[in-house]
Amino acid sequence: MRMYINTPVRMNNQKVLIIFVPGFMETAHTPLFVRTAQVISKQEGFTTVRLDGPSFYENVGGLKEASIDAQVQHIIDAVSHFRRESDRVVLVGHSMGAFVSLLADTAHPERIILWDPSLHPREIFASTLRNASQAVSSTLIKELSLLPDIESAAADTTCPVGIISAEQGAAHIVAPYMRHLPILLGQVTIPGADHNFSTQQHTSALVHETLQFIKKPSPYEDGLAH
C-alpha cells in the first residue's frame, strides 16, 4: 500500500486527518481525490492521505491483484498508524470505496463520510466477471460471495456517518445505507452533480458538505466546530 499525504502549511488547532478511500477502478491520483485533498488541506488545515496499491485498483495491477479484504486491512492499518499523531481520523470513501470504508469501521475512525455510495460490490463486478478480456483475481471472486449486504454492513457500523449524494449519480440507491446506519449524521444531495462531482462548482459543494459533516457534533461526542 502507498499513501500520498498533503500536509498543510497552516495546521488547524485540532489535528484532524482525513483518509480518502478510492472506489472501483479509481486510484490515489483520480482527479476527484487530488482536487479535494488539496483544497481541504489548504483551506482547513487538515492533513489528508490518499490510499493506493495493488489491492485497490492501481493502473499497473488492474483487477489481477484486487482484494476487498486486503483493502479493508490497509484502511485499518492506516487508521491505526495515524491515530497516534492525530486527534481525529476520518474516512472518506467514494462509490464502492464507501462500502469498503464501512467494513473498516472496526478500526474505530472518529467518523466516516460516504461520497455517492455505490451498489454492492457483487453487482458492480457482475458485468466485469462476465467479460473474459478482464482478468480478475481469484481471491476477489471468492470474497464477493462472503461480503455482507449493504444493510448488514451499515447496521454494524458504530461510528457516526454522513452521506453526500450526487443527483445525477447514485442518489437513487442510497436508501439501504441511510435506513440501517445506527448513527447517521445526515444525508445531503448536491443538485446536478454527476457521480464524480466533476465540475468545479460540484467539487466545491462536495468539500463544503464534507467539512460540515466532519465538524457536526454526534450524539455522543463534543463538536468539532471552531
N, C-alpha and C positions, 0 to 999 in steps of 0.2 A: 504494500500500500504506500502511496505517496500522498503528501499533504502540501498544499500550496497556501501559504499564510500571508495575510495582509495585516501588518502591524501598524496601527495608526500613529501619526506624529504626535497628536494630542490625545492622551489617554483619558477616558471617562473616569469619574471618581469610583464608579463600580466597575470591576473588571469582568465585563460580560464577554464571553467568547461564543461565536456562532459557527457551527459546523454545517456546511452545505453537503447534502447527500444527493448525488445525481440520479436521474431516472433512467429508464430503458434507453440504451444506446447513447447516453449522454456521458460527458467526461468533465473533469475539473475545468477544462478550457471552453466548455459550452458558453457562448456569449451571455446567456442569462445569469450564470453564476459569476462570471468575471465582472460584469457591469454592476450587479447588486452588491457584491463583496466590496468592490472599490468604493462605491457610494456610501455604504453603511460604515465602513472603516473611517472614511474621511469625514463624513457628516456627524457621526455619533460618537466616534472614539472607541468603538468596539473592535476587538480583534476578530478576524474571520479566517476560517480554514475551509478549503475546498478539497474533498477527498477524491482519490483516483487510484487506479490499479487494475490488474487483470481480472479480479473478481467482480469489479464493476465492468465498464464497457469501453476500456481504453482502445484507441484506434488499432493498436498492434494486435491485441488479443481477440477482439471482437467478442463472439459468444463461445469461443473454444475453451476459455478458462472461467467463464462466468459462474458464479455461485452465490445464491442469495444467503445461504448460511454463512459463507465467508464474509459477505458484505456486512451482515449484522455483527459479526465478531469484530470486524475492522472498526465499525462505528463504536462499539462498546469499548474497544481498546483506546480509541481517540478520546472518548468522553472521560475515561479513567485517567488518561495521561494529562489532559488539560485541566481537569478539576483541581489538580494540585496547585496550579498557579492562577486560577480564575475564581471569582466569587460565584459566577453562574455560567453554566454551559447550556446552550440552546441548540437543538437540532432543527434544521430547516430542510425538508425533503420535498422535491418536485416530482410530480407524476408518480411513477412506480416507486421512486425514492421516498415518497410519503408513506406508502405501505411498509416499506422496509424500515423506515425510521420508527414506526410503531413497534416493530418486532425488537428493536434495540432499547425499548423502554426499561429493560432490566438493568441497564447501566445507570438508571436514575438521573437523566438530564433534568434540568430545572423546568423545562417545558419544551414542547415540540410544536413547530409551525408547519402545516401542510399546505403546499402550493399546488392547487388544482389536482388533488389526488386522483389516481387512475383507477381503472378496473383492476380486478385481481390479477396477479401475475399469470395465473393459468390461462386466463382469457387473452392476455396480451401475447403470450408465447404460442398460443394455439396456431395462428397462421404461420409463425416462424418455423414451428416444428413440422408443418406440412410442406415447407419449402426445402426441397432436398439440396439446394445450392448453398444453404446457410448451415454451416457446421455448428452444432450446439453441444456443449459439454454434457457427458453422461451424468455427471454429478448434478447439474441443474435439472435435468429431466427427472431424476429421482426425487429431488427436493420439491418439485412443483406439486406432486401428489400429497405431500406431507404438510404443506403450508396450511395454517389456519385460514378460515374465511375472513373477509373484512370485518364482519360483525364480531367475531371472536377476538381478532387482533385488537380492534378498538376497545372492546369491553375489558380486555386485560391490561390496558394502558393506565398507569397510575399517576402520571404527571399531567399537568394542565396542557390542553391542546387547543390551538387556534387554527382555523381553516380559511384560506383565501382562494376563492374560485375564480375562474375566467368565464365570462358569459358565453364566449364563443368556443370554449374548451370543454372541460369535463364537468361543468357545473351541474348537469342533469343527473350525474351519478353519485353525488356527494352524500345522499341521504343515509346509506348504511354506516358511514363514518360518524355522521352527526348524531344519529339516534342512539349509538351504543357507547360513545366516549363518556366515561364517568365524570370527567372534569373538562367540560367544553367551555373554553374562554369566549367563543363566539364564532360565527361564520359570516364572511362578507364576500360579495361578488363584485368584481371590477367590471363595469359596463364596457362592452365592446372588445374586451381583451381576448386574444387567442390563447391557446394552451401554453405558449411560450412567452406570453406577455411581451411581444416583440417590439412594440413601439416605445419610444422614449416616454411618452405620456403614461402608458400602462406599466412600464418598469418603475417609474416614479411613484405611481399609485401603489404598486406592489411593495416597494420599500417602505412607504408611509404606513401601510396597514400592518406590515411585518413588525415594525418598531412599536406600533400601538399594542400589538399582542404581547410583545416582549415586556413592555412596561406595565401592562394591565395587571392589577392585583388578582391573585387567585383566592379561592375561598379559605386557604389555609396558610398563606404567607404574606409578608409585608409587600407593598407595592414597589415597583422599580422606577416610578416616575421621578423626574428630577427637574 
